[in-house]
């Protein structure tokens, strides 16, 4: 799997976007557009995480300049903020139902588990009491946090109808992740789902970005 991240900034109305350059200036772009020469291409997770949640303001010379990181109680999140955008240079896999079921089965109920898809399209789980979810660059698509045996663990994994529904939701979230290049996509509600066959066909038809 070949990929990197750009740092894209988005205005409050989403009408304007900018991208960090190698020289630390910002150029105006269409949010999540393909990379061009001079765009900063980041792989190091610490370097990427350092930009997440950072507020910026317009500057005549640099395009944008860095301000403070949003605070814990900055619920309105007004202003221009930096986002991590993934750029894939190789085909994306189709997530595997059996692997998702095994992931659910391996989680002990009674703890707040988050099942998610990572960038490689693998199902993983983290205990949200022990590991951070916010700004976690491993999470491409996330489900709901669950602790009840009806939704996580061996009992849930044995419920074929439940597993089929959750897998359907993850397919829709995975396609949205591929199309938007955004991280931490929430799985959609069941009533919003397109037919599973349509989602699978769209995932398989999706094309990666030219590495350039």
Helices and strands as residue ranges (DSSP letters): E 3-10, E 17-20, E 26-29, H 45-49, E 54-59, E 63-69, E 80-88, H 97-105, E 113-117, E 123-127, E 141-146, H 154-157, H 160-180, E 185-186, G 190-192, H 196-205
